[in-house]
Amino acid sequence: MTATRVRGKQSDRKRQRSPRPRQCRADAEVKTKEVACSKRKRRWTVNDVHNSVLKVFVWHVQPNYKQPWCSEAQTSSTSSAWPIRLNGALRVVTNAHSVEHAALVQVKRHRHEQKYVAQVLCIGTDCDLALLEVPHADFWKGLEPLEILPGLPKLQDSVSVVGYPTGGESLSVTQGVVSRIDLVECPTHQAQPWQLLLLTLGCTVTISNLFISAIVPATYAQTGVTLLAVQIDAAINSGNSGGPVVDQKGNCVGVAFQNLDGDEESAENIGYIIPTEIVQHFLEDFLKNGHFTGFGSAGIHTQALESPVLREALGMAKNQSGIRVKAVETAGPANGIILPDDVLLAVDGFKGVRLPASVFIIIIIQIGNDGEVAMPWGRVAFNYLLNRHYPGEHCEMQVLRREGSPKKITLQVCLERNRDLVCADAGGPDATAGSMLPRFLVTGGLVFVPLTMPFMEAAFGENFAEKRPAEMPAELLHLLENGHRRCADHEPLILTQVLASELTVGYSELEYEVLESFNGIQVRNLRHLAELLDGSKDTYLRFGFVSKEIVVLDRLKATQALASILAQNMIPAARSQL
């Protein structure tokens, strides 16, 4: 009866309404177009994505890190990219390796003729992502930015790799499915985001003083790279790099960046994409800092505790799990906070989530005895939780420490970017992350450069780590695999060659020697060596090397001969920017 009366009243109101004015034809057409446009956005498909995939043309000037005062011959390459809307501004995303050492970057739209010059705003070498700006209004007319899917695809989800691979000039689309994934999207239902997160994790939640702590039993295995990657069976070829990988709704689920060679362990059609979680980390990093700062790291080395005898010896209870801290890097952020033989029990995994009532939430995730943590999508090495943080953020850690009787304590560690001693950055300790500036110093015919990954590739080939060429000294191999920084600004220096002259008689055969000291002082980095040379008043310049070789030059003669040595070898200056 009630429903009938309501319907009756509604019909009465309809009868009492005044007649609407008739729309003119032009207004009707405009509204029709607006409705069609909104419907089109809701029905965004892979075909619509095509118009938003860009082709990138880059001319590279590759430095010669072995002889850093000159460069290699200029080369060119093509790759793919896609537009986004970042904090209201239109930008372009591609791979870092696509625009490294770029002298000129141009982008071209699908089915358009004109190329537009682009500027590189940010390069994230750790995650192989780059952000470009195209300061031309005509370029953006009618170009729709792609939407980034906040979650990750599920196994067997259909995806499409869209880009401009080699073999043709037009756009290419390859389709496949997600065949292996480190993260899967959490299930959705009508719950608040923070409730969904806790329910999905299966956490036990306690609320005290507006603070929520959740502990998850831990363990997860991620092999190879530290950062997340999604494996798909769609082909990713040269030129696809930087292009979007989209789902059936046209949402970007990742960025194409590399494939596994077909001749490697009989692998075929194995491609890897950068998941959107990493992309969002990179973009937010740029918005916060104006440049790439990296992913969080504590600078600790650990040992699994799968042996029950070892756990008992460390004072662990039967219901406890964790990993032993076997070493803490001297120059790392955890030095003096976490101690060797501490047992790392749990790590802050989701700091920064807030409840609807602005209650701050920290979820502490327990570490398994194998060094892995349990996530909703599987198991991963506990370092993944540190990587979710930005350098400079504090991470809460729980450790078991034996001070008499074992005691569980909570520590705060201010994370830093993970930088190996033999670093992928060439710019030095004071440069921003990803700096590839080649540097050198020549004194008395001795050529010194920092020991970096770009130098190793220039001197011994890109696959030096696998082939281990005979000319690569054991000292370099040791630093590469086991070296740690003595201090925050420590970088090893290499005597790459000795320029032949009367001054350097007897030393011309020396090369690839690791510098240890100058006039008895331990050298920290290239700038420190320059300062020591400038301040030296000694009769001799004495260089000591890790191999126990020494080189001694007359200081005054070395100073006098430097200009002629540089001119003879066509070296423009004795030093680069340090």
GUSE-423499 format. One record per residue (C-alpha): x, y, z; residue in one letter. Coordinates in steps of 0.02 Angstrom, whole numbers, plus 50000, padded with zeros to 5 digits. Last residue first. Example, Ala and Ser with C-alpha at 12.3 -4.5 7.8 and 13.67 -1.06 7.14 Angstrom:
2
506844994750357S/506154977550390A/
! end
This chain:
578
542355084149533L/542065093649372Q/543415086849260S/545245088649296R/546885090849203A/546025099249058A/545815097648869P/546705080748849I/547505079948677M/548805067148733N/550305078348693Q/549385093548759A/548995085248927L/550795079148947I/551465096548902S/550375104849034A/550795092149169L/552685093049152A/552965107549273Q/551825100549408T/552575083249396A/554325090549402K/553905100049561L/553105084949646R/554415071949600D/553415056249572L/553245040249674V/552125025749622V/551805011249740I/551214993349713E/550474984849866K/549004977949762S/547864989849861V/548845004549793F/549955017849870G/550315034449783F/551805044849839R/552005062549774L/553755067949823Y/554565083549892T/553095086950007D/552105103150001K/550425094649963S/548865105349980G/548315104449799D/548675085749790L/547705082249949L/546235092649889E/546205083549722A/546255066749811L/544775072049919H/543795076949765R/544105059749689L/543545050249843N/544035044650018R/545935043350004V/546875036050153Q/548345047250195I/550115040350185G/550695052150049N/549165047049947F/548265031149996S/547275016249933E/547145018149746L/546485002749654V/547594998649504E/546744996349336Y/548364999949241E/550234999649272L/551344995849122E/551925013949102S/552675015049277Y/554535013249245G/554725030049158V/553325041549214T/554215058349208L/555035055149041E/553305052748969S/552025038848943A/550275042349006L/549945030049147V/548265021449138Q/546655017849232T/547275021749406L/545635017749493I/544765026649635L/543565019049762P/542115029949822E/541835035050003H/540685049750038D/539615041350173A/541105032850256C/542035016350242R/540915010950098R/540734992350073H/541584980449951G/541094962149935N/540584958949754E/541244973849657L/542644977649777L/543264959749767H/543124959449577L/544124975549565L/545494968549677E/545544952449573A/546104962349422P/545084962249260M/546274957849118E/545714939549122A/543924944049079P/542604938949206R/541344932849076K/539784934549184E/540124950949277A/540994958049123F/539394957149020N/539394975648971E/541214975148920G/542834976149019F/543384994349019A/541775003148967A/540674991449069E/541784993249222M/541785012149203F/539885012749192P/539805001749349M/540875013949446T/542685014749505L/543065033349507P/544395039349384V/546265042549401F/547495045649259V/549335046949308L/550325057749187G/551005069549322G/549235072149388T/547665068549288V/545955068349372L/544345061149303F/542455062549306R/541035056449194P/539335063749239L/538045049749249M/536985056549392S/535635044049438G/535375049949615A/535945067849640T/537805071249654A/538765072449818D/539375054449822P/539955054349640G/539185057749470G/539465040349398A/537945031949472D/537865013049451A/538925011649607C/540395000649648V/540205003449836L/538364999149821D/537115012849850R/535415008949928N/534525025349957R/534395029550141E/533225024650281L/533065033650448C/532995018950569V/531815018650720Q/532005004450844L/530814993550946T/531534981651075I/531294963251115K/532444957251254K/533494941551267P/534254939551441S/535944947351478G/535844960251341E/535384948551200R/534414958551073R/532804953750985L/532354966650855V/530794976150803Q/530964988850663M/530075005350630E/530575014250472C/530955032750466H/530885041650299E/532445050150229G/532545039050077P/530775034650024Y/529885019450092H/529145004949994R/530914998349968N/531034994450154L/529534982750143L/530274974249989Y/531854970950089N/530834957650182F/531034945750035A/529334941449962V/527904929449993R/526204928949912G/524844940949856W/524154945650027P/525934947550092M/526944935650199A/528714941250237V/530354933050193E/532014931350280G/531974912350294D/531534912650479N/530014923050437G/529874941750463I/528374949150553Q/527454963650476I/527154979350578I/525684989350515I/525755007650562I/524155017750566I/523845036050605F/522075040450655V/521385053950542S/519585048650583A/519435039450416P/521005029350458L/522695034050390R/524015023950297V/525745031850309G/526735016950367K/526275001050276F/527664988350310G/528564992850469D/529744978350497V/529734963150612A/530894951050702L/532674956350658L/533794946150773V/535264956450832D/536904947150808D/537744962550734P/536964978450803L/535544989450742I/535635007650796I/537505011350787G/537515009050598N/535725007750535A/535895021950409P/537385013950320G/539165020650316A/539865006750425T/538724993950345E/537924982650475V/538394964250473A/537684947250522K/535944952950572V/535044936750612R/533334933550539I/531604932050615G/530344920450696S/529634919450870Q/528394906550936N/529764894750994K/530644908651090A/532264915551022M/533804916251134G/535114916950997L/535684899251038A/533894893151021E/533754900850847R/535404892950797L/534834875850856V/533174877550765P/534114880650601S/533034890450481E/533764906750544L/534194915650381A/535694927350386Q/535654946050363T/536604960750292H/536114978450342I/536164994950248G/534415000650298A/533725003850123S/532355015150056G/532055017749871F/532735031449760G/532985050349772T/532365055449599F/532185074149574H/531015088449620G/530905081849797N/529095078349835K/528355078449659L/529825068349592F/529675055349730D/527805054349697E/528155050149515L/529455036749557F/528375028549690H/526895028849570Q/527915019949436V/528525006949562I/526745002849615E/526235003349432T/527244987849394P/528814988949286I/528594976049149I/529554960449107Y/529464949848951G/529614931248922I/529134926548745N/530344911948735E/531564904948862A/532624890048808S/533804893048955E/534354909448878E/534244907948689D/532584917348684G/533304932148776D/532274937548926L/531394954048898N/531554971948959Q/530664988248998F/528804988448963A/527874999749085V/526464993849196G/524604991549225V/524005006249119C/522115006049107N/521355002748936G/519914992249000K/520674976148931Q/522284979249027D/523704990448972V/525594989248956V/526245006548916P/527805009948812G/529475014148892G/530445000848798S/529454993948651N/530854999548535G/531844983548556S/530594969648581N/529364965148718I/528364949748664A/526854945548769A/527104931348894D/527084942649047I/528204944049200Q/527884957749327V/529344966049416A/529584972049594L/531194979549653L/532664970149727T/533074960849568V/533434942249559G/532264931849662T/530794936749771Q/530274924449904A/528984927850041Y/528844923950234T/528014931850387A/526614930150514P/525704946850509V/525674959450648I/524514974350654A/524764989750760S/523505003850765I/523855019850858F/522515031850917L/523055029251098N/522845010351085S/521995000250950I/522474982050925T/522264973150759V/522654954950723T/522994954850539C/522314943550402G/523204954150273L/521614955650172T/520604960650325L/521884973950372L/521934981550199L/520054980650176L/519774989550341Q/520985003350289W/520135005250121P/518375005950198Q/517314990950155A/516074987150019Q/517084973849931H/518714972949835T/519994958949829P/521814964749839C/522714966349673E/524124954149650V/525964956849683L/527504946949631D/526794941749466I/527074927549345R/526124923349185S/525154939349157V/524334936348990V/524744940648811G/524444953248675Q/525614962348559T/525144979148484V/526254988348361S/526145006448303L/526895010548134S/528705012348082E/529204994348061G/530334980248117G/530944987848279T/529664990648414P/528475005648421Y/527305003548567G/525814994848646V/526014979448754V/524294972048786S/523694963048942V/522514948648978S/522434943549160D/523084925849184Q/523814930249354L/523074946049424K/523504963749374P/524154976349500L/523274989949597G/523205008649568P/522885006949380L/523715022049301I/522555031749185E/523225036949016L/523325055148963P/522205060148816E/522995069948674L/521725081248586G/522895096248586K/524445091448685W/525725093848547F/525005110648497D/525355117548671A/527225114348657H/528275112648814P/528475093548804V/529085087948975E/529845070949007L/529905059049156L/531075044249158A/530965026549228L/532245012649243D/531845008849426C/533575011949499D/534035024149360T/532615036049399G/532815050449275I/531905066949297C/531395081949192L/532065076749022V/531525089848895Q/530535086048739A/530695092948562V/529155089848456Y/529055078948300K/527755082648168Q/526955069248061E/525515062748164H/524725045548152R/525215041548333H/526085056148414R/527905060748396K/529215064148528V/530945071848514Q/532435070548631V/534125078348592L/535845076248670A/535255061748778A/536515052948888H/535115041648951E/533445044048861V/532875026248826S/533835019148974H/532725029149090A/531145021549018N/529655032248968T/528355043449049V/527705059748972V/526985074649066R/525385084949072L/525225095549229A/523785094649353G/524775085449488N/525415073349357L/524275070049209R/525035056149108I/525655053848930P/526445038248854W/528145032948790A/528995021848661S/530775019648598S/531895025148457T/533785026148453S/535195037148392S/537085036848410T/538425050148429Q/540205043448425A/540925040248598E/541465054148713S/543085062248768C/543835068248933W/543175052449016P/544455040448943Q/543825024149020K/542145032049054Y/541915036248871N/540335046548879P/538865041648769Q/538135056048668V/536385050048625H/535125056048496W/533365051048547V/531745048748451F/530235044048556V/528615037148483K/527055040948582L/525575030448637V/524005040648672S/523145037748505N/523345019048527H/522505019148698V/520805021648618D/520985004748532N/521454996948699V/519775002348768T/519025017148861W/517155013548879R/516885025349027R/517855038848936K/516805036148780R/515205037648881K/515785054548944S/516155060148766C/514495053848700A/513585063048838V/514535079048796E/514195076848609K/512335074448641T/512345089848752K/513095100148611V/511865093148483E/510375096848594A/510965114548622D/511135117148433A/509395110248398R/508515121848517C/507815114048671Q/505955115148705R/505445124048862P/504845112248997R/502985111249034P/502545115749212S/502515101149331R/500805096649405Q/500635080349309R/502325074449366K/501885078649544R/500325067949531D/501345053449461S/502505054649609Q/501045054949727K/500325039149650G/501985030149655R/502125034249838V/500355028449870R/500675011649785T/502285008849882A/501385012050044T/500005000050000M/
! end
